[in-house]
């Protein structure tokens, strides 16, 4: 039974986004789709240990969920209502200007992409867009999303309820928007894709640092966006950024399951094909001369990718790129990264001074990477007690087991020195 539950959980992590998107297309309802999918996974837990695991677990779940969806509609609606609900598809406008929408829908008939644009509809606020997409397409729990947003779980749960209610009452269409409307909808879609990637690349909670299936899902959606709008440089920059970051995935954890920081990674394990593709994409995007934050972050990742060993890293270039990024996206996290780059390029004391200035505002007080970065610089400067105090603060805030163990190892090394 334990093995069956583990397998079902694995299938859920890998397939739930695809399954829920299909069920929402069929039913037109987030709630009905989620209920049907949950019942199907419950059925899998009870039947797979005795009947065996199907050859295609995801297809099995989808088929069972679809049957449960039909049964639910039969119980609650008339025959006509039932037929309408199960065959629900938002009708396309007959205005000639929408011909491109029909073409786009045929070319990009991916249910998950349709769901992405539905979740990111401008009628929903950005926080709701991100939370709803992570919940449906990413398959993350309400708890995991709440932790990512530093919100109480009940607050996040209510946000999801209101978002789904808004989609239902406003009859937000389940479709890829018209070509001429796509640019204004892209900002939130890009943000959601990158947040899905980040949850896979550095999980907010749990025993694993990396959820590879989420990284691959985000990259796949990024490629689809690039195909849909090939002349949008930020789409290209986003894809490049994800590829370049994911190229280091195999080197981030050692054989003991421990986190390996960037400077200590075995770079022979880096995915050179991803690095090559990512660097080419960065160059192509920057040639379009509409620089955005994803392109700049990708350019920073590309600089790391160029360095065969950590000592070859061009930290001056990275600091300059972060300075430009801070100009167009002046957030405390960007400022923190710039300070670290300054420390590595212009001196540890100078970088630490910038970090201490950031800390004075209090905005990053609950951000564990602020304390971890500060601790690392203090350690390098041999300011042992201050470094230990900073590591303690970081440990109190971190929620991922692998990262927690890394910070504790650093702290233990200082105590023993």
N, C-alpha and C positions, 0 to 999 in steps of 0.2 A: 504493500500500500504506500509506503514511504517513497519507493522508487516511482510509482505511478504519479504521486503528487509532484515529485520533482520534475518529472517529464512534462506534466501538464503545465507547471509553472514556466518551464523553459519554452514550451509552445506558445504560452500566453505572451511572454516577453518578445518572442520573435514574430508572432503572427497576429496579435490582437489588433494592431493598427489597420492591417489589411482587412481583417474580418469585420471590424466595427464599421469601417467605411462602406463596405459592401452592404451590410445590414441597414445602415442609415439610408443608402440609396434606395433600397427595397421598401423600407417602411416610412421614410420621411420623418422619423422620430428618433432622437437621441436616446430617450428613456426606454422605448420599446427595444431598440437595438441593443443597448447595454444589458437589459434584463434577459433578452434571448441569448446573448453571448455568455453571460454568467451561468445560465441554466445549462448551456451546452458544455461548458467547462466542468460543471458539477457532474454532468452525465459521464464525461470522460474519466473523471476520478473514480467513479463507481464501476464503469464497464471495462475499461482498458486492462485492469489487472486480471480479469477472468476471460475476456474475449480477445485479448491481444491488442497491441498498438497498431493502428491502421498504417498503411504504407505512406499516406499523405495526411498527417495529423491535422494540419491546418484546414484542408478541404473537408475532413470529417467534421471538425468543429463548425465550419461554415454551413454545411448541409444540415446538421442537427439544429443549429441556431435558426436557420431559415424555417425549418419545420415548426419549431417552437414559436417563431414569429407569426406564422400563418395560424397556428392554433390560438394564439392570443387574440389575433384580429377576429377570428371566427367567434370567439366567446363574447366579444364586446361590440361587434358591429353587424349590420345587416349584410346580406350577400353582396350587394352593390358596394357598400362601404368597404367591405373586405377586399374586393377586387381593386378598388381605387387605392387603398392603402398600400397593398403589396406591389402594385405596379407604379407607385408614385415616382414621377420624375418631373421636376419643374419645367413647365412649358417654356419654350423659347419664344421670344417676340417674333412676330411676323414682319416687323419693320425691316426693309432691305438692309439697313445699316448693321443689322445683327447677323448678316450672313457669315461674317468671320467667326462669330461665336460657334455656329454650328460646325464650321470647318475645324475650329480649335478643339471642340468637344470630340470630334471624330478622330483627330490626330492625337489628342492627349486625353484619352478616355480612361484615365487612371482614377479610380474612386478615391484614392487617398489625396490626390491633388485637388479634386473637386471639394473634398471635405476640408482641406487646408484653407481654401478660399472662403468656404462657408464659415469656418471658425474665425477667420480673419476679416469678416465683413465689417465695414466702417460703422455700422449700427451698434457694434459692440466696442467697448473701450479696450485699450491695448492689453490691460491686465487680464481681462476676461478672454480675449483672443488667445493669448499665450497659454493661460491655464487650461482652457477648453481643448486646445490642440494637443497639449502635452498629455492631457487625460485620455483623449480618444486615440489620436494617432501614435502618441508615444507610449501609451499603455502604463503611464506612471500612476501611482496611487495618489490620493488626495494628500496624504501625509508627506510624500516626497516633494510634491509641488509646493506645499505650504513651507517646507523647509527651504526650498530654493528661493522663495520670495520673502523669507523671514516673516511669515504671517502666522497667526493662530490658525490651527486646522479648521475650526468652525467658520472662520471668516472666509477661508478659501473655498470651503464646501458651499457656502451660500453664494459665493461668486459664480461657481459652476452652475448652481441651480438657476440663478438669475439669467446667466448667459443662454442656457438651453431654453428657458422660458421665452426669452427675447426672440430667439430664432423661430420658435414655434408661433408666437403671437404675431410677429411681424412678417411671417412667411418669407424669411430670408431664403433666397433661392440656393439650391444645392447644385451649383454649376461653376464652371470656369467663367469668369466675367468676360465681357466683350474686350477685344484687343485694345480698343481706344481707352478703356478704363483700367487696364492692367497696371500701368505705372504707378498710379496713386494708391493701388492696393498692395504694392510690392513691399513697402517698408515693413509692415507688420508681418507679412509672410516670411520675409527674410529673417526677421527677429525670431520668429517661432522656430524656423528650421535650425538656426544657430543654437537656440536654447535646447532643442532636442539633441543636437550634436554634443553640446557641452554636458548634458546629463549623461550621455553615453561615454564621453571622454573622461569625465571626472565626476562620478556619481556623487550626489549630494549626501547619500546615506547608504548604509548597508555594509556588507563584508567585501564587496568587490569595488575596486576603483574604476574599472572599465566595464561598460556594457556594449560590447562590440556591435550587437545588432542595432542599437540606437544610432551609433555612429554611421553604420552602413545605410540605415534608413534615411538619415539626414543627408548624406552624400548623394543618395539616389534621388531624393527630392530636389537637391541642389542641381543635379544634372538635368532633371526635367525642366526646372525653371530656366536654365540656360538654353535649352532647346526651344522653349516657348518664346523667350525674349533674348535672342542671341546678341542684340546690340545694347543690352543694359549692362554696363560695366560692373555694377555692384553685385549682380547675380554671379558674374564670372569671378569677382573678387571673393565672394562668399564661398563658392565652390573651391577656389584655390586655397583659401584659408583652411577649410576643413580637410582637404587632401594633405596639406603640408603638416597640419597638426597630427592627423591620423597616421602619417608616415612614421611617427616616433612611437606608435602604440606598443609595439612588441618589445621595445627597450625600456619602457617605463616601469615594468615590474620584473624583478629577478626571479630565479627559480624557487626561491623561498616565499614568493608572493609579496615581497617587500617593494615599496616605492623607491625608484631610483631617480634622483634629481637630474635635470637636463645636463649639467656639466659632467656627471659621472656615467652617463649612458654609453653603452656599447654601440657606437654609431654604425657598425657593420650590420646591425639589426634593423636599421632604418630602411623603410621602403623607398628605394631610390627611384622607382617608377612613379610613385606618387609625388616625390619631390620634383622630378623632372616635369611632370604634367603641371604641378602646382606653380612652379616657377614660370613656365610658358604662359599659363593663364594670367598670372600677375602682370607679366609684360604686355600681354594683349589688352588687358583691362586698362592699364595705365596709359597705353597709347591712345585710348579714346578720350583722354583729357577731361574726364569728369570724375575726379578723385573722390572716393567716399571712404567711410571708416572700415569697411570690410577689405577694400583694396590695400589700405595702409597696414592693417593687421596681417594681411597675407604677405605683404612686402617684408614685414618684420620676421615672420615665420620663414620666409625665403632666405633671409640673411643667415638665420640659424642653419638652414638646410645646406648652405654653401660651405659651412665650416666643417672640414673633415675631422678636426679635433676641437675640443672646447676652447683651447687657447687661441685658435684662429678666428674666433667670433669677432666680428666688427661691431663692437659695442658703441662706438661713436656713431655709426650709421643707424643703429637701433635707437639710440637716444634721440637722434634727429627725427626719425620717423615717429617716435612717440610724441615728440614735441609738436609735430604737424597734426597728429591724431588728437592731441589735447586741444588744438585750436578748433577743430571741427566737431569734436565730441568731448567737451570739458567735464568729464566725470571724475569723481575721486579715485575710482579704480584705475582709470587711464593715468591719472597723476601719480598713483602709486607705482605703476609699471615704469613710468618715465623716471621716477626717482631711483628705482633699482638699476635701470640702464645707466643713469648718471653715475651711480656708485661704482659700476663695473668699468665705466669709461673715463671718469674724471676724478675718481677717488672715493673711498668708502665713507669718509667723514662728510663729504659734500652730499652724497646720496642720503646718508642717515639724517642729515640736517633737513633735507626736503621731506623725508618721511615724518620726522618729528613735527614739522610745520603742518603736515596733513593731519596728524593725530590731534593737534590742538583744536580742530573744529569739532571733533567727536563723531563725525559722520561715519568713520570706519571702525569705531570702537567695537562693534559686534561682528566685524568681518575678520575671520580668523587668519586669512592670508596677509592682512596688514600686520598683525602681531608676528606671524611667521617670518615675513620679510624683514621686519625690524630685528627679530631675534637672530636671523642669519647674519645680518651686517654687524650686529654687536658681537657675535661669535667670532667673525673674521677679524674684528678689531681687538679681540682678547679682553673684552669687557664682560667677564664671565658671569657675575651676579646679575647684571642687567639683562644679559642674554637669557639666563635661566628664568627670570621673571617674565620675560616676553614669551618664551616657549610655554610657560604655564598658562598664560592668557590664551594663547592659540589653542592649546589642548582643551581648554574649557569650552571652546566654541566649535571645534571641528566635529563633524557628524559622521564622517566616513572612517571605517575601521583602519583601512590601509594607511590613510594619511595620518590618523591618530598615532599609529604605531611608529611611523617615521618620525613624527615630532617627539615622541617619547624616547626614541633612540638617540636623537640629537641631545635631548635634555640629559639623558643618562650619561652620555659621553662627557658632557660638561661637568656633571657632578663627580665623575670619576677622575677627571683630569687634575 
